[in-house]
Amino acid sequence: MSALKSKFWVDALIRRAELGLAAVYVIRRGDEDAGAVLVKVVSSPTVSHLYVPSRDDQGERMWTRRRETDEPGLDAWCRKRIDQDPDLWLIEIEDRQGRHFLTEPVENP
């Protein structure tokens, strides 16, 4: 079975967030076919969360939320990752309720 193309997956995430009345921004467009996606959720001026893709024990896609919540720290981490992986996507969701709109399981630290 082939993997879902990154652009198609990102478009679906954007649509879910927009339907939930959240603001969504493509901060960085990565490779449309196989680029990994980082999802940053900003719920207030002082609280942000970053969701990073990973795999569970069965190889299924899941997400891990990074521990830090300060936006400058998350932005620096994202810049470092983008420098290492030019195919990376960065999606930012602004939602006061802090919803990430991901459909796969999320592991919290």
N, C-alpha and C positions, 0 to 999 in steps of 0.2 A: 504494500500500500504506500502510495506516495505521500510526502508531507505536504501540509497546507502551505501555500506560498505566503511569504511575509506580508506583502501588500494587501492581499485578500483578508488575512487575519487582522491587520491593523484597521482596514476599512470597516470590518465588522465590530471591532472594539469601539471605534469612533461612533458608529451608528448607535450602539447600545448606550454609550455615555450621553449622546445627544438626546436620545429618547428619554433618558433619565434627567434631562434638563441640566446637565453638567456642561461646562466649557471644556473643549478638548483642543489641544494644539499638537501638531507634529513639529517638535523642536528640531529633530534631525531625521532626515529621510535616509534610510539605509538601503541595502540591497533588496530589490523587490521580490526576489525569489527565495533567498535563504538567509537574510539578515536577521540576527537576534533582535529582540525588542525589549527595551527597558520601559517600565511604566511608572511614572512619578505622579503621585496624588497629593495635591495641595488642598488641605482642608481649612487652613487659617493662615494668617501671616507668619505664625510661629510654628506650625505643625505641617510637616510633609512626610510622606512615606515613599519608599522606592521598592518596587517589586521587580525581582530579577528571575528570569526563567531558569529552571533546573529540571531534573528528572527524578522520579521516585524509584523505589526498588524494582519495580516492574518495567522501568523505562518509559513510563508515561509522563507527559509534560505536567509540570506543576510550577508554582511560583514561591519564592522565598522573599519575605519582607525584610529589608535591611534594618538593623537596630537603630541607627541614628535617625533623628527626625528633623534636624536643623537643615534648612534649605541650602545654605552655602556649603555645608559638608557634603550633602547629597550631590549638589551640582559639581563639586570638585571630583567626587568619585566617578560621576558620569563622564566628565571630560577625560579623565584618565583612561576609562574603559574605551571611549571613542577613539582616543589616540592609539590604543592597542588593536582596535577592531573597526576599520573604516566602514564595514558593512552594517554596523549597528544602527538601529532605530531608537529614538527617544520620543516617547509620547508623554505629554503632561495633561493631567485631568485636574481641573479645579472644581471641587465639589465640597460644599460646607459639611456634608454628612460623611465625608471621607470615603466614599464608595470607589472601588477600583474597577468595577464592571468586568472583571475577569471571570471566565466561566470554568476554568480549571481550578483544582484545589490550590489553596494558599497556605503555606506553612509560616506561622509567626514565630519570631525568635523567643 
